[in-house]
Amino acid sequence: MGRRAVVLVIALVLAAAAAFAIFQYLNNVRAEIEEGQEKVTVFRAVVPILEGTEGSVVLQGRDLSYVESTEERKDLPADAIQTAADLENVLNGKVAVGPVSENGILTASQWVAPNVSIRPLKESISAGKQALTISPGDVQGINGFAQPGDLVNVMVTVDLEVGLTATSEAPSFGVPTQTGTDEEGNTEALSVVVPYTRFVLQNLKVLAVGQEIVPAEADATTVTAEGSIDEAAPGGTVQGEAAPVAVSTIYTLEVDPNQAERLVYAIQEGTIYMTLVPDDNQPVVTQGVTIERLFEGELIDDIFD
């Protein structure tokens, strides 16, 4: 074999070795990338899942409550549910320990066994009463401090159109007016609008706040889960402390038919405020407040002089 042939063979061998080394290197790089991008099956919530929602209800609502999704393993919570069998095992007999946001990944730590039985709201309503839900707002609704089982009072501020007499005398509301006359010069009756605030309903029982229902009489506490989510841990882990509860000012109150009508009318025609009262609160008859009673004394005359 000539010298040139030997050199050519050696060059071909070196080229083949270099190509093989590059091939191996690229394979290793691809393997590392694919290892970090391993695709696994998870389950995502289609709609928000509220705290206390029974897992069996979620399982029955497939495609309406949850759907399968494929995600990279590195981006998942440590306890993400990855198989249909695990999903059924985790959710059956459990309730959501906290709210799950829309499109949120379902994890094992989101579901725990309840420590008291959950009753339908209708079983909490006394005979002859009804449940009525209102949403007065954060300030008007006592900043969410009222809880199921508490008692609240409701006051309303409305604008009253008060008719005056022919001599233009207001019925002790203390609002100065002027005498009016008709085309023939006769004194005519006038009216004045007077803001008026007064308690309209007292000692109404709070049946539920948001969707948290008052417990049975035999239960010492409201429905809670045996554990909570530790937000510092990857994916959340169940701990023994109470989970933080979001403030809600959506109240479902127990009322009789007459109280229901009065409360709805007050909401539609005025502005309502609620007060939280103790369990032994005694209803008090008040006169209500107008500008005259607000300032009292002779201050009202000084304002309009």
C-alpha positions as CSV (number, residue, x, y, z in Angstrom):
1,M,0.0,0.0,0.0
2,G,1.4,3.4,-1.0
3,R,2.2,6.2,1.4
4,R,-0.7,8.3,0.1
5,A,-3.1,5.4,0.6
6,V,-2.1,4.9,4.2
7,V,-2.6,8.6,4.9
8,L,-6.0,8.5,3.3
9,V,-7.0,5.5,5.4
10,I,-5.8,7.2,8.6
11,A,-7.8,10.3,7.6
12,L,-10.9,8.4,7.0
13,V,-10.6,6.6,10.3
14,L,-10.1,9.9,12.2
15,A,-13.0,11.4,10.4
16,A,-15.2,8.4,11.3
17,A,-14.1,8.7,14.9
18,A,-14.8,12.4,15.0
19,A,-18.2,11.9,13.4
20,F,-19.0,9.2,15.9
21,A,-17.9,11.4,18.8
22,I,-20.1,14.3,17.5
23,F,-23.0,11.9,17.1
24,Q,-22.6,10.6,20.7
25,Y,-22.3,14.1,22.0
26,L,-25.5,15.3,20.3
27,N,-27.3,12.2,21.5
28,N,-26.2,13.0,25.1
29,V,-27.3,16.6,24.8
30,R,-30.7,15.5,23.3
31,A,-31.1,13.0,26.1
32,E,-30.4,15.6,28.8
33,I,-32.9,18.0,27.2
34,E,-35.6,15.3,26.8
35,E,-35.0,14.3,30.4
36,G,-35.9,17.8,31.5
37,Q,-38.8,17.9,29.2
38,E,-40.4,14.6,30.0
39,K,-44.1,14.8,29.2
40,V,-46.6,13.4,31.8
41,T,-50.4,13.4,32.1
42,V,-52.0,15.7,34.6
43,F,-55.5,16.9,35.3
44,R,-56.6,20.6,35.2
45,A,-59.8,22.2,36.6
46,V,-62.1,23.5,33.9
47,V,-63.9,25.8,36.3
48,P,-62.9,27.1,39.7
49,I,-63.4,24.4,42.4
50,L,-64.7,25.9,45.7
51,E,-63.4,25.1,49.1
52,G,-65.4,22.2,50.6
53,T,-66.4,20.8,47.2
54,E,-66.8,17.0,47.3
55,G,-64.3,15.1,45.2
56,S,-67.1,12.7,44.0
57,V,-68.9,15.7,42.5
58,V,-65.8,16.6,40.6
59,L,-65.3,13.1,39.4
60,Q,-68.8,12.9,38.0
61,G,-68.3,16.1,36.0
62,R,-65.5,15.1,33.7
63,D,-65.0,17.5,30.9
64,L,-67.2,20.0,32.8
65,S,-65.1,20.0,36.0
66,Y,-61.7,18.7,34.9
67,V,-59.8,17.6,31.8
68,E,-56.6,15.7,31.0
69,S,-53.5,17.7,30.1
70,T,-49.9,16.9,29.1
71,E,-47.2,18.9,30.8
72,E,-43.4,18.8,31.3
73,R,-42.5,17.0,34.5
74,K,-40.1,19.7,35.7
75,D,-42.9,22.3,35.8
76,L,-45.3,20.2,37.9
77,P,-46.1,20.3,41.6
78,A,-44.4,17.3,43.4
79,D,-47.8,15.7,44.2
80,A,-49.6,16.3,40.9
81,I,-52.1,13.6,40.1
82,Q,-50.9,11.8,37.0
83,T,-53.3,8.8,36.4
84,A,-57.0,8.4,36.2
85,A,-56.8,5.7,38.9
86,D,-54.9,8.0,41.3
87,L,-57.4,10.7,40.6
88,E,-60.3,8.5,41.6
89,N,-58.4,7.3,44.7
90,V,-57.5,10.8,45.9
91,L,-60.8,12.5,45.3
92,N,-63.3,9.8,46.5
93,G,-64.5,10.5,50.0
94,K,-62.5,13.8,50.2
95,V,-63.3,17.5,50.0
96,A,-61.3,20.4,48.6
97,V,-59.2,21.9,51.5
98,G,-59.1,25.2,49.6
99,P,-60.2,26.8,46.4
100,V,-58.7,25.5,43.1
101,S,-58.4,28.1,40.4
102,E,-59.6,27.6,36.9
103,N,-57.0,25.7,34.9
104,G,-55.2,24.8,38.1
105,I,-53.4,21.4,38.2
106,L,-55.1,18.9,40.6
107,T,-52.8,17.7,43.3
108,A,-53.1,15.2,46.2
109,S,-52.6,17.8,48.9
110,Q,-55.7,19.7,47.7
111,W,-58.0,17.0,48.9
112,V,-58.6,15.9,52.5
113,A,-61.1,13.9,54.5
114,P,-63.7,16.2,56.3
115,N,-63.8,16.0,60.1
116,V,-67.6,16.6,60.3
117,S,-70.5,15.7,58.1
118,I,-71.6,18.2,55.5
119,R,-75.3,18.9,55.4
120,P,-77.3,20.5,52.6
121,L,-78.3,24.1,53.4
122,K,-82.0,23.3,53.4
123,E,-81.5,21.1,56.4
124,S,-80.2,24.1,58.4
125,I,-83.4,26.2,57.8
126,S,-85.8,26.3,60.7
127,A,-89.5,25.5,60.2
128,G,-91.4,28.4,58.7
129,K,-88.2,30.2,57.6
130,Q,-86.5,30.7,54.3
131,A,-82.9,31.3,53.1
132,L,-82.1,34.7,51.4
133,T,-78.7,35.6,50.1
134,I,-77.4,39.2,50.1
135,S,-74.1,40.8,49.2
136,P,-73.8,44.1,51.0
137,G,-70.1,44.7,50.3
138,D,-67.0,44.6,52.4
139,V,-67.7,47.7,54.6
140,Q,-71.5,47.3,54.8
141,G,-71.1,43.6,55.4
142,I,-68.8,43.8,58.5
143,N,-65.7,43.0,56.6
144,G,-66.6,39.3,56.5
145,F,-66.4,38.9,60.3
146,A,-69.9,37.4,60.5
147,Q,-69.7,33.6,60.3
148,P,-72.3,30.8,59.9
149,G,-74.4,30.7,63.1
150,D,-73.8,34.4,64.0
151,L,-76.6,36.9,64.5
152,V,-76.7,40.2,62.5
153,N,-78.9,43.3,62.5
154,V,-79.7,45.2,59.3
155,M,-80.3,49.0,59.0
156,V,-81.2,50.9,55.9
157,T,-80.9,54.5,54.7
158,V,-83.7,55.6,52.4
159,D,-85.0,58.9,51.0
160,L,-88.4,59.7,52.4
161,E,-90.7,62.1,50.5
162,V,-92.6,63.8,53.4
163,G,-95.8,65.7,52.6
164,L,-96.1,69.1,54.3
165,T,-99.3,70.6,55.6
166,A,-101.0,73.7,54.1
167,T,-99.1,75.8,56.6
168,S,-95.8,74.3,55.4
169,E,-95.1,72.6,58.7
170,A,-92.8,69.7,58.5
171,P,-93.6,66.8,60.8
172,S,-90.7,67.3,63.2
173,F,-88.0,66.4,60.7
174,G,-86.3,69.8,61.2
175,V,-85.8,70.7,57.6
176,P,-86.7,74.3,56.8
177,T,-89.1,74.8,53.8
178,Q,-90.9,77.7,52.1
179,T,-94.6,78.1,51.7
180,G,-95.9,77.5,48.2
181,T,-99.0,79.0,46.5
182,D,-101.1,77.9,43.6
183,E,-102.2,80.1,40.6
184,E,-105.1,81.5,42.6
185,G,-102.9,82.5,45.5
186,N,-104.0,79.7,47.8
187,T,-101.4,78.1,50.0
188,E,-100.6,74.6,48.6
189,A,-99.1,71.6,50.2
190,L,-95.4,70.9,49.6
191,S,-93.2,67.9,50.1
192,V,-89.6,67.5,51.0
193,V,-87.2,64.5,50.6
194,V,-85.6,63.5,53.9
195,P,-82.8,60.9,54.2
196,Y,-83.8,58.5,57.0
197,T,-81.7,55.7,58.6
198,R,-83.2,53.1,60.9
199,F,-82.8,49.4,61.9
200,V,-85.4,47.4,60.0
201,L,-84.5,43.8,61.0
202,Q,-82.7,42.4,64.0
203,N,-81.3,39.1,65.1
204,L,-81.2,37.5,61.7
205,K,-79.3,34.2,61.8
206,V,-76.4,33.7,59.3
207,L,-76.9,30.3,57.6
208,A,-73.9,30.5,55.3
209,V,-71.0,32.8,54.3
210,G,-70.1,32.2,50.7
211,Q,-70.8,28.5,50.5
212,E,-69.7,27.6,54.0
213,I,-72.8,26.2,55.8
214,V,-73.7,26.5,59.5
215,P,-73.0,23.1,61.2
216,A,-75.5,20.9,62.9
217,E,-76.4,21.8,66.5
218,A,-74.4,18.8,67.7
219,D,-71.2,19.9,66.0
220,A,-68.9,22.2,67.9
221,T,-67.2,23.7,64.8
222,T,-67.9,24.5,61.3
223,V,-66.9,22.2,58.4
224,T,-63.1,22.1,58.3
225,A,-60.5,19.7,56.8
226,E,-58.1,17.6,58.7
227,G,-55.1,19.6,57.5
228,S,-54.2,22.5,55.3
229,I,-51.8,23.4,52.5
230,D,-48.3,24.4,53.3
231,E,-47.7,27.0,50.6
232,A,-43.9,26.9,51.2
233,A,-43.6,23.3,50.1
234,P,-43.4,22.3,46.4
235,G,-46.9,21.5,45.3
236,G,-48.3,22.0,48.8
237,T,-48.2,19.4,51.6
238,V,-50.9,18.7,54.2
239,Q,-50.0,20.1,57.6
240,G,-52.0,20.2,60.9
241,E,-52.7,23.9,61.0
242,A,-55.9,25.7,59.8
243,A,-55.8,26.9,56.2
244,P,-56.2,30.7,55.6
245,V,-59.8,31.5,54.7
246,A,-60.7,34.1,52.1
247,V,-62.9,36.9,53.4
248,S,-66.5,36.7,51.9
249,T,-69.3,39.1,52.3
250,I,-71.9,37.0,50.6
251,Y,-74.4,36.1,53.4
252,T,-77.3,33.7,53.3
253,L,-79.7,34.7,56.1
254,E,-82.6,32.9,57.7
255,V,-85.7,35.0,57.4
256,D,-89.5,34.6,57.5
257,P,-91.6,35.6,54.5
258,N,-92.3,39.1,55.9
259,Q,-88.6,39.7,56.7
260,A,-87.6,38.5,53.2
261,E,-89.9,41.1,51.6
262,R,-88.6,43.9,53.9
263,L,-85.0,43.0,53.3
264,V,-85.3,42.9,49.5
265,Y,-87.2,46.2,49.5
266,A,-84.5,47.8,51.6
267,I,-81.8,46.6,49.3
268,Q,-83.7,47.8,46.2
269,E,-84.7,51.2,47.5
270,G,-81.9,52.2,49.9
271,T,-78.5,51.4,51.2
272,I,-78.1,48.7,53.8
273,Y,-75.5,48.2,56.6
274,M,-75.2,45.2,58.8
275,T,-74.0,45.0,62.4
276,L,-72.7,41.9,64.2
277,V,-74.4,41.2,67.5
278,P,-73.8,38.6,70.3
279,D,-75.9,35.5,70.7
280,D,-77.9,37.0,73.6
281,N,-78.6,40.3,71.8
282,Q,-82.0,41.8,72.8
283,P,-83.8,43.6,69.9
284,V,-84.2,47.4,70.6
285,V,-86.8,49.7,69.1
286,T,-85.2,52.8,67.7
287,Q,-86.6,56.0,66.3
288,G,-84.2,56.2,63.4
289,V,-82.1,59.2,62.4
290,T,-82.7,62.2,60.2
291,I,-80.6,65.3,59.9
292,E,-82.5,66.8,62.9
293,R,-81.8,63.9,65.2
294,L,-78.2,63.6,63.9
295,F,-77.2,67.0,65.1
296,E,-79.9,67.5,67.8
297,G,-80.3,70.6,69.9
298,E,-80.4,74.0,68.1
299,L,-77.6,73.2,65.7
300,I,-80.0,72.5,62.8
301,D,-81.3,76.1,63.1
302,D,-77.8,77.4,63.0
303,I,-77.0,75.5,59.8
304,F,-80.0,76.9,57.9
305,D,-80.0,80.5,59.3
